[in-house]
């Protein structure tokens, strides 16, 4: 059975407001998260992703009140990430209205967190959020494989790790991640298109759905990401700035023969 492709607006939130920048920097205000969530739901969004982009940097918890208010306004799946450090944090987010929870920096610091979340709540709740950056470092690991040229970062893209993005994705899936949210920091906010090489590489190694994120600028870019292997496409600024609607994207995908909801 062919599954329908999902179109997912992303709400990057800081201090209770939706923000957007370029390459994760120079964040600017883009509106009220609750109002935007309601708008995108009305436009036909399949899901919403809500990321508290400064929770880890500020060393604080996700803003549960904003999550709760958002969940009260939308009746489509809501993924929430940012500042999740324990399975108890996940329990609180689910109680606040989240359907899935994204984990990034805390899992890199302590990979067993993925096992704990998957064991307690199931893989369907656990989304591995990868903020990926290209690197010139290409080295062979102990198994003789060459590094992919992509590394993962933490703290909202501010800290580059030594972790190869593909190897980390493989490990996370083995530990119970049910979905990969793959965000290209290099493409983020540029509107030059998704990093198709990154999407293809993730599709090759992943046994779970891959969400492509970072770089959407035209309706055609979404179909390119799907053709590269994405199961879902995520965007922020093009929706926030009213450059296109969720409906515009779905209409274009249908014209290209892609099955959408």
C-alpha positions in Angstrom: 0.0 0.0 0.0 1.3 3.4 -1.0 1.3 5.9 1.9 0.3 9.5 1.3 3.1 12.1 1.6 2.7 14.5 4.6 3.1 18.2 4.4 4.2 19.6 7.8 4.5 23.3 8.8 7.1 23.9 11.5 6.7 26.3 14.3 10.2 27.3 15.7 9.4 29.0 19.0 11.5 31.2 21.3 10.1 33.1 24.3 6.6 32.2 23.3 6.8 33.5 19.7 7.4 31.8 16.4 10.8 32.8 15.0 12.7 32.2 11.8 16.2 32.8 10.7 18.8 31.6 8.1 21.1 28.8 8.9 19.7 28.8 12.5 20.9 32.4 13.1 19.5 36.0 13.2 16.1 34.8 14.4 13.2 37.2 13.8 9.6 37.2 14.9 7.1 35.4 12.7 4.0 35.4 14.8 1.9 33.8 17.5 2.2 30.0 17.6 -1.4 29.3 18.5 -2.7 31.5 15.7 -0.3 30.0 13.1 -1.2 26.5 14.2 -4.9 27.2 13.7 -4.2 28.7 10.3 -2.1 25.8 9.1 -4.7 23.3 10.3 -7.3 25.1 8.3 -5.1 25.0 5.2 -4.9 21.3 5.4 -1.6 20.6 7.1 -1.2 16.9 7.9 0.8 17.5 11.1 2.5 20.3 12.9 6.0 20.3 14.3 6.6 22.6 17.3 10.3 23.2 18.2 11.3 25.2 21.2 14.6 26.3 19.6 16.2 27.9 22.7 15.1 25.4 25.4 18.4 23.5 25.3 20.6 26.6 24.9 18.8 28.2 27.8 18.9 25.0 29.8 15.2 25.0 30.6 12.2 22.9 29.9 9.9 23.2 26.9 7.0 25.7 27.3 4.2 23.4 28.3 1.6 26.1 28.4 2.2 27.0 24.8 2.1 23.4 23.8 -1.2 22.9 25.6 -2.8 26.0 24.1 -1.6 24.9 20.6 -3.0 21.4 21.0 -6.3 22.8 22.0 -6.6 24.6 18.7 -5.6 21.9 16.3 -6.8 18.4 15.8 -4.0 17.0 13.7 -0.8 15.3 15.1 1.5 17.6 16.9 5.2 16.8 17.3 7.0 18.8 20.0 10.8 19.0 20.6 13.3 21.2 22.4 14.6 20.7 25.9 13.5 17.1 26.3 15.9 15.4 28.7 14.0 12.4 30.2 11.1 10.1 29.6 9.3 12.0 32.3 9.6 15.1 30.1 8.0 13.1 27.3 5.1 12.0 29.6 4.5 15.6 30.5 4.5 16.7 26.8 2.1 14.0 25.9 -0.2 15.0 28.8 0.0 18.6 27.5 -1.3 17.5 24.1 1.7 16.4 22.0 1.3 13.2 19.9 5.0 12.7 19.2 8.2 14.1 20.8 11.4 15.1 19.1 14.7 14.5 20.8 18.1 15.8 19.7 20.8 17.2 22.0 19.9 15.1 25.1 20.0 11.9 23.1 23.4 12.7 21.7 24.7 13.4 25.2 23.0 10.1 26.5 21.9 7.8 23.8 20.2 5.5 26.3 17.5 8.1 26.5 16.1 6.9 23.2 15.8 3.3 24.5 14.0 4.6 27.6 11.5 6.7 25.6 10.8 3.9 23.1 10.4 1.3 25.8 8.0 3.4 27.8 5.9 5.0 25.0 6.6 3.1 21.8 8.6 4.0 18.7 5.5 5.8 17.2 6.0 8.6 19.8 9.8 9.0 19.3 11.2 11.3 16.6 14.9 11.7 16.3 15.5 15.3 15.3 18.8 15.7 13.4 20.3 19.1 12.8 22.8 18.2 10.1 25.8 20.2 8.8 28.1 19.4 5.9 31.8 18.9 6.9 35.0 18.7 5.1 36.1 15.8 7.4 35.9 12.5 5.7 37.6 9.7 7.7 37.3 5.9 7.8 35.9 4.4 11.0 37.0 1.1 12.5 34.8 -0.9 10.1 36.6 0.6 7.2 33.7 2.8 6.1 34.1 6.4 5.0 32.3 9.1 6.9 29.4 10.6 5.0 30.5 14.2 5.0 27.6 15.2 7.2 27.8 15.6 11.0 25.1 16.3 13.6 25.0 19.4 15.8 23.5 20.2 19.1 22.1 23.3 20.9 20.1 24.6 18.0 23.0 24.0 15.5 25.5 26.0 17.6 27.7 23.0 18.5 29.2 20.7 15.9 29.8 17.1 17.1 32.1 14.4 15.9 29.1 12.2 15.1 28.6 11.1 11.5 24.9 11.9 10.7 24.2 8.6 9.0 25.8 6.5 11.7 23.9 8.3 14.4 20.6 7.9 12.5 21.3 4.1 12.2 22.0 3.8 16.0 18.9 5.8 16.9 16.7 3.6 14.8 18.2 0.5 16.5 17.4 2.1 19.8 13.8 2.7 18.9 13.4 6.0 17.0 10.2 5.7 14.9 10.9 8.6 12.6 13.8 10.9 11.4 13.4 14.6 11.2 16.4 15.6 9.0 17.1 19.3 9.0 19.9 20.7 6.9 21.5 23.6 8.7 23.3 24.6 5.5 20.0 24.9 3.6 17.9 26.2 6.5 16.1 29.5 5.6 18.0 29.9 2.3 14.9 29.0 0.1 17.4 27.3 -2.4 15.8 23.9 -2.0 16.2 20.9 0.2 19.6 19.2 0.5 18.7 16.3 -1.8 22.0 14.5 -1.3 21.3 14.4 2.4 17.7 13.2 1.9 18.9 10.4 -0.5 21.6 9.2 2.0 19.1 9.1 4.9 16.6 7.2 2.8 19.2 4.6 1.9 20.0 3.8 5.5 16.6 4.3 7.2 13.9 1.7 7.9 11.6 4.4 9.3 10.0 7.5 7.7 12.3 10.4 6.8 11.0 14.0 7.1 13.0 16.4 4.9 13.5 19.9 6.4 15.4 23.0 5.5 15.6 25.0 2.3 12.1 25.1 0.8 11.6 28.2 -1.4 9.2 27.1 -4.2 6.4 24.6 -4.5 8.6 22.6 -6.8 11.2 22.0 -4.1 8.8 19.8 -2.2 8.4 17.3 -5.0 12.1 17.2 -5.5 12.5 16.1 -1.8 9.9 13.4 -2.2 11.6 12.2 -5.4 14.9 12.0 -3.4 13.2 9.7 -0.8 11.4 11.8 1.8 8.2 10.5 3.3 7.2 13.9 4.5 8.3 17.5 3.8 8.5 20.2 6.4 8.9 24.0 6.0 8.6 27.1 8.0 9.4 30.5 6.6 7.6 30.1 3.2 4.4 29.4 5.1 5.0 32.0 7.8 5.6 34.7 5.3 2.6 33.7 3.2 4.7 33.0 0.2 2.7 29.8 -0.3 0.1 27.8 1.6 -0.1 24.2 2.5 -2.8 23.8 -0.1 -0.5 25.3 -2.8 2.2 22.6 -2.0 -0.4 19.8 -2.1 -1.8 21.0 -5.4 1.7 21.0 -6.9 2.5 17.5 -5.5 -0.8 16.2 -7.0 0.2 17.6 -10.4 3.4 15.7 -10.1 1.6 12.5 -9.4 2.4 12.4 -5.7 -0.3 10.9 -3.4 -1.2 13.4 -0.7 -3.9 13.5 1.9 
